[in-house]
Each structure stands twice: as C-alpha cells, then as structure tokens.
Amino acid sequence: MTDREKSTSFGQAASAYESGRPGYPSGAVAWLLDPVREPGRALRVADVGAGTGKLTRAVVELGADVVAVDPDADMLASLRENARGVPTFVGMAENLPLPDSGLDAVVMGQAWHWVDVEPASLETARVLRSGGVLGLIWNIRDDRVDWVRRLTAAMGGSNAEVLLATTGPRVAEPYGELEHREWSWERRITLPQLRDLVVSRSDIITASPEKRAGIEAAVDGVVASVPELADGGSVALPYVTHAFRARRP
C-alpha cells in the first residue's frame, strides 16, 4: 500500500483517532499564528489535513475563523461533530478547494509528512495572502521515558516520527527557511485511550489481521508493565510537540 493510500485510511478509525490522539498545546498553536495576529481582527485560517479537528479546535479557541480541509470524508464527518459550525471541504494540500490569497494562515497537524512538498508548498502559498504563514505541527511521544520507548518499539515507528528524528520537515518555494520550536508536556491517558491511540495509526489500520494481532499483543506486554493503567487508572504519556512556521513573501 502506498503512503498516499495510507494517508486516506484514517476515516476507518475516526472514533479511535478522536479518543486516542492528543490535542495540541495552546502555546504552540499560538506561536504558529503569532506572525500574522493583529489586535481586534480575527484571523482567517485553513486547517489542512484536519482529521477529526484536534488542531481545528485549538485554532478556533484562539479566536480565528477556520475552515477545515481533509481528503477523508469520514474524518470530516467526525470533525463536524467535534467542531460545530466550522466549514469543511474535501481536499488536500496539493489541491485546495479555496480561493487565491484569502487566508492569513494555513496550518497542518500530523500531516505535512504525507504531502508532495513542491506542489503542496506552491498550493498552500496560493491561498495565503502576502505575508501569510504556513504552520506545521506534530505531537511525538517522548521516548526518553522507558515504557514509552518500549511502546513505540511494539507499535513500530511512524513516518512522522522518522522524519522528526532525522532530517525534519522541508518546504519549497516560495517559502523561506522554517522556524522551529518545541514544547514538552504530558497527557493523562487511560488504557482504552491508549488502545485507541495504537489502532488509530495508519500502519495498523491497513495491516493484515495477523500483523495487527501481533502488534496488539506486543502492546499488551508493555501495558502490563505500567501499574498506573490497572483498574481503570491513567498514566502520564509524555510528548514533545514540534512546531514549524514559514512566511509567504
């Protein structure tokens, strides 16, 4: 299965994605938008690859007017339940159903690693006004914690995790260099939420039944070593949020 096909598989697990995936630190989202924020004016923002609306909601909470774009209609159906009133459109970063120069910002959460960089850079720049910002953000589990490192080994590394651990994201013309900041934080997570996190990953959604069963058994072995998750408890799952931004000339 190609990466493009995997990138549109999440709708099969939209409920698990909403339950298992974390939101985004408000400070990181604000940093993405800071270059274009002006007192007394609501920003016009598109969340591209919006999924179930995790990032959408964080941007709305900052007072922006947001539209959501995603290639998966099932994910957008979940988003409309979670972020009521936000207009939604089927589309992708390389082909946006949006007019020229109409936005202050385009943001993408857990998504830029799926794109074709050159056409996505040109297309996102097309819909931005001069001086607009492209904001890219990822939540990555902090593997410096032993049980989290073992969890990642059981699940297998994702495209995003490999990208952030190696070269980092790249943008093309007309954008200049990316600025980068990181936030370390924790999310309290229950056992059902942890299981949803595992099964919301594209490699598991698209895996054969045999491969999926093997991954879930390996995760169960890790979970058994985390006493906080017993009897309906919760554990702190540490994350590092990586935020990047670039300006349109």
Order of alpha helices (4+ residues) and beta strands (2+ residues): alpha-alpha-alpha-beta-alpha-beta-alpha-beta-beta-alpha-beta-alpha-alpha-beta-alpha-alpha-alpha-beta
